[in-house]
């Protein structure tokens, strides 16, 4: 299996698509103003103690207060609390780290009102982004994740990933990291560190320790709380850090700055693969070029077709996600209804596993498969779902089919499920139901071009239109496109975009910034 990462960087957002054998399996979109990402560390104040919940609410700057439970404080919270008090007491000099004496571990059972008080300064890390009406979820167990190692202040122990099976390699890594880690730091050795040399691990450890030092310096210099003390790596590099593997065939980026950032990161973690990072220079939108736009429009939405007329219906409620499997217009096979139901369900399992990753669906998922009478078929379906969910990085648990034919899955949720609206609002009537004559559409476009060239004095720009409109404007020996070039110069490019509705259009300048030429008054 080959994997490709496609990165579409726009002025206001970055969108990342992961393809496996040309099929879209993961899709992430992040606005440039996105805050409260998982991994961010804040110096904040306790807003309210809730003894009944054994938790507290913390003010981190979100519209809703963040939630911190006693059991999420971490065993080293007393050490962290003491150190933060020392940092806050002296704004000019940091306490000497190697001479700091660690406190005893926090008891597993206890009351939060005995540990924290209202108004107290705490250092916390986000473990779940805000979802629906809930604010961020926090932990007091601070960690800094790298590709090979995870650094944990005050833990002072070394743990090796259980996925490294070789006892000899586990012992080697543990002894190696013990010899290079500074005092008062704990380290988790990740699976990808297997076989790595001491120089590579030592280099990353230095970077992680420096991140901790920068974080504490920001806490010390903070004029007021809350303050963002450490910001998790951007989504692009974070995905590379967690997902990168040697099967990557290429990483395509359409922005020069992001290209340099990604190339630099790949050169650090895998110098031999530096050349797989490629700058996309094509005229087509990058997602159109790699057939991602079509897959997005067919893969999201309430109804998803997957095989020979069968389809899924995916519904989301406040408490859970519900997926209904339907055979559609399939004809009963020669082997009867049972065999047909089994075939449809097996195909549905493949598509559901993909949809969970694609939409990043978390929480409780209930799947209503087509009823099967044979216990052997039900067991095979359960085993098949378990197997195809194995590559999913999110923690999950799958239960066998109940007597009602329902399968229940729990999947780790750390950010809101990806919800892409594939329905298109008419860009010319703005939902009113009446539009100008489509016959005059080309005339409208020409008027816009004339305004941009002769009034705004923009000579180089792009006009993106639906592929059908693009074909119409290019038809004939003396096409409208050639006429416009002769009249307004060769500075503008006409580009087809699958992301646009039929009579929708976009103007972009040479930097890719949108030129707003869409006016609702046109529809009146």
FENNORVEN-V879421 format. One record per helix or strand of 2 or more residues. SS is the DSSP state (H for helix, E for strand). FROM is the first residue (numbers start at 1). TO is the last residue. If there is no record, write none. Layout:
{{SS;FROM;TO} {SS;FROM;TO}}
This chain:
{{E;3;9} {E;13;20} {E;23;31} {E;41;50} {E;55;59} {E;66;69} {H;70;72} {H;77;89} {H;97;99} {H;112;114} {E;121;128} {E;137;139} {E;144;145} {E;149;153} {E;158;160} {H;167;180} {E;185;189} {H;191;193} {H;198;221} {E;227;230} {H;235;243} {E;248;253} {H;256;269} {H;271;276} {E;277;279} {H;286;289} {H;292;299} {E;303;307} {E;310;316} {E;320;326} {H;337;359} {E;363;368} {H;375;388} {E;396;398} {E;406;411} {H;438;454} {E;461;465} {H;467;474} {H;480;488} {E;492;496} {E;505;509} {E;514;515} {H;520;523}}
